């Protein structure tokens, strides 16, 4: 409830601190997803202070706040100069990978009109942000298989999927689930030969792959013939404050296709480079400051440390009976699978020791697994993690999630549209799901049930879960007040 009288800053910050008690830690590398820690307090401070310096500046009208134009030019230029372009390469600063992808898909739709609904050809490992963009923009996603061993997209499958309705082909550098880079050069050449745009999703890898030793990473950026756009998140391996990504285009026509203008009303003229209209300039300033505080040498060092951590993890996992790495990662993203232990139970066991590994459901013949993103601080803790993993594998061998008999069948038969949030919360509680529990704790039952369902039903259940989580019926500690 809104208080009648204003509260003091100290009181408000104290409550924020209490509310965060259930959050996963954002530093020290114990959360192998969601957060990226450079382990350098001075760099972090530079980003945070610059963020707050610009937090009240509105990026809605660049003519009113020319500082936003100057900063965006500098950030986009810096990114382009590393990813196959130069200071003149057109690009847009966005709030994150999903928005960058959304704008790239919009540019493809609007600059390459086709008869009927357009199609976007995606490897099954492409990020769901592309399907989300298709959903919002009235396009059809067309998925193609990846090689079952390497988990990389196969150019032959891409070629077979191309039709006169294809507006864009996608390749990942790397794919998030398994850290492998698709054969970008071959896919881009196929697309170019058919007059189709090719987007490289380098959201997770775009700001670490360039800093690795030359010759260890296949070509993937704008220097590759046929690549027409590329997305790169700075709030991942750029270690900037959240809300920072860049989408680059091979030419200005494509960037203009991503823009939106509205003058068909009696109010102020609207011109937007992003999905957002009003937007704080804090993330832009934080990104600029972080890039400059680290510099190229800082990023090379952090990239080397992250890859060393991934290499050490893979070597250690090879010595743990029952665990294996999927594919051959090109980046410090590692997926662990097992034929001997239940990975969802394993995730819960590891969480008890204070580590969060991200469960990934089985899909398209790829087994369920646990994802880890290794960052600049991971190297210091990788041996401790390996010790936890080895103990956890031994502890859960032979253990299966306590899924009530008939639960999966009952869930499949549910009419989810008829359930109120209160009823769904009660259903979750009946199978031991605590909405107040921190992420990564006690989720094996839920993940096991989801893993046995087809993707459309998984999605319907996840939507209901999100609705329940935000409802007052969840009764989370600290939710009131």
URLINQUI-V974022 format. One line per field, one symbol per residue. burial: b if it has 16 or more other ideal C-beta (glycine too) atoms within 10 Angstrom, else e. A space follows every 10 residues. Layout:
burial: ???
This chain:
burial: eeeeeeeeee eeeeeeeeee eeebeeeebb bbbebbbbbb eebbebbeeb beebeebebb eeeebeebee bbebbbbbbb ebbbbeeebb bbbbbbbbbb bbbbbbbbbb bbeeeeebbb bbbbbbbebb bebbeebebb bbbbbbeeee bbbbbebbbe bbeeebbbbb bbbbbbbbbb bbbbbbbbbb bbeeebbbbb bbbbbbbbbb bbeeeebbeb bbebebbbbb bbbbbbbbbb bbbbbbbbbb eeebbebbee eeeeeeeeee ebbbbeeebb bbbbbbbbbb bbbbeeebbb bbbbbbbebb bbbbebbeeb ebbbbbbebb bbbbbbbbee bbbbbbbbbb beeebbbbbb beeeebbbbb bbbbbbbbbe bbeebbebbb ebbeebeeee bebeeebbee beeeeeeebe beebbebbee eebebeeeeb eebbbbbbbb bbbeeeebee beebbeebbe bebbeeeeee e
